[in-house]
Amino acid sequence: MAKTEIQKIRKKMKKELDKGRYEHTLGVAYTSASLAMRYGYSIQKAQVAGLLHDCAKGKSADRILEMCEKNNVPITESERRSPYLLHAKLGAFLAMNRYHIHQIDILNAICYHTTGRPKMSMLEKIVFVADYIEPLRNKAEHLREIRKMAFLDLDEAVYMILRDTLEYLKKYKSDIDGTTEEAYQYYQRIHIRKEKRKA
């Protein structure tokens, strides 16, 4: 993907999103690029996925639900109860139909950046982690450790994020998406295997 195309997407995002969300988006794009450098992945793809990961976030929950229904985007029961989760699926749809992105790895990275899923691709893991650790984030309990881990072991960083996310959701009795549970169990198994090898 050419540098000029990335610049065009960045300009469109600046118009689409409010100031805070746009700054977060830039943070995710830069962090995704940094992780791509670290793990030998395409920097351009990581930037595009980072820039577009929240492209549907500026819309109200009702509007997101309406657009998903209109465009036959699959909706789970937990997403219907918490439509904000749908911004990722709708974002993948908009990335393809409005921003003309057709690389499946970029679309999947946008689609799963909120819930995660088992067996994520390298780009999916990069964007999932970048969304959590980008420089403007400051509230997560183990953020410092996760930021460090992100550049040492990406699977372990994914595990730590999923673990902390589920603990947070359970603490506040929030809806938990089944895909997030499945992702946690998958990356927990990887974590346990590594711990056994260390012992």
N, C-alpha and C positions, 0 to 999 in steps of 0.2 A: 504494500500500500504506500502510495507516494506521500511525501511530507505535506504537499499542498492539500491533499484530501483530509489528512489529520487536522490541518489548520481550519479547513472548512467545517468539519464536525465540531471543533472547539468553538468556533464562532456561533454555530447554530445552538449549541448547548448554552452559551452565554445568554442568548435570547429566550430560550425555553425555560430556564431554571431561575429561581430566585438567587440572590447573591450568596447566601450561605450554602445552598445546595450546589451551586456552580463551583465554589471554592473547594467543597468536599470532592466534587467530581474531578477537579484538577489534581487534588491530592491523591485520589485513587489512581488516576492515569500515571502520575509520576512514580508512585509506589509500585504499580504494576510493571512499569518499565524497568525500575531498579531490580525487582525480583526476576524479571525476564533476563536481565544481564547476568544475575547471579546463577540462574539455572540453565543458561544457554538456550533460551527460547526467543522467538521473534519479538523484538522490542516494539515494532510497529503494530503487530496484532495485539500485544498487551496494552499499548496506548489506546487503540481504538476501542477495545473491550472496556477499558477503564473509563474512557470518556462517555461511552454509551450505556454503562451499567444502570444508571438511574434516569435514563431518558424519558421514562414514563412517570417519574416520581412527582413532577409538578402538578399532577392532576388530583382531583379529589377522589376519595375512596369510591363514591358512587359512580363517578365518571370512569374510573378504572374498571369497575365491575361491568358497567354498561358497555364499554368498548370491548372487553373480553367476550361478553355474551354475543355482541354483534358480529365479532370476527371469529367466532367458534374457537376461542382459546380455552382449553380445558380448565375447569374450575373444581377444586376439591372442596369437601365440606368445611375444612378448617380455613381455606381461603375465602369461602363465602362468608364465614363468620368474621374473618379478619382480612378484608379486601386489600389492606396495605401490602400483604404478602404477594398479591398479584402483580405489583408493579414490575417485578422481575420478568414474569412470563410475557406481560404486555410489552415490556421493554425489548425483549427479543423479537417480538412480532413487529414493533415499530422500527427496530434496527434493520430488519430485512425489507420492510415495505416502504419506509419513509427515508431511510438512510442508505438503502441499497447495499447492505452488507449480506453476503451470501455464504461466507465461510462458516461452516457448522460449528467449528471450535469457538469462534467468537460469539455466535448466537447462544451456544450452550453456556458459555462463561457468564453471559448476561442473565440467562434464564435461571441459573442455579446460584447466583451470587448471594442470595439471602438465605436459602435453606441448606445449601450444599446438597450432596448426594453421594452414595457409595461410588467408589472407583472414578473419582473425578479426573479429568484430563489435567495436564500440567497447567494450561491456561485457566481452566475452571478454578484450580487451587490458587493460582496467582491472584486472580480477581477477588475470590472469596476472602483471602487473607488480606489483600491490599485494602479492601473495603473496611476491614476491622482495625487495621493498624495505621492508616494514613495519618499524616502529621497533625491534623486538626482534631482527631479523636483524643479524648482525655478522661473518659469516665469508667472504662472497663477496669475491673479489679486487678487483673494480672497483665495489663497492657505492656508494661516494660519487659517482662519475661517473654511475652509472645512476640513482641517486636524483635527481640534478639533471636529467638528461636526461628523466626521466619526466614532468616538468612543462613541458618545452620541446617534445618531439617523441616522442609515444607509440610510433610505429612504430620509431623509432630505438632507444628503450629496449627494445622487444621483441626487436629484432635483437641488441642487446648481451647480453641475458639468454640468448637461445638460443645465441649464439656461445660465451659463457662456460660454459654448461651442457654443451654438446657437448665442449668442451675438457676439462672436468672428468671427464666420463664416459669419454672416450677415455684420459685419463691413468691412471685407475684400472681400465681395461678392464671397465667396467660395461656392461650391456645398454643399447642405445640404441633407443628406440621409433622406428619408421619415421615416425610422424606428426611427431615432433620434428625429424627430418632434413628432412622436406618443409617444415615451418614455417620452419626456418632458411634453406633455399634461397629460399623465397618472400620473406622479409623481407631477406635479403641482396641480392636483386635490387633491392628498393626502396632500400636503402642505397647500392648502387652507382650507381643513377640519380641520386640526390641528390648524391653526390660528383662525378659528371660535370658536373652543372649548376653546381656551385661552381667547378669548374676553369676 
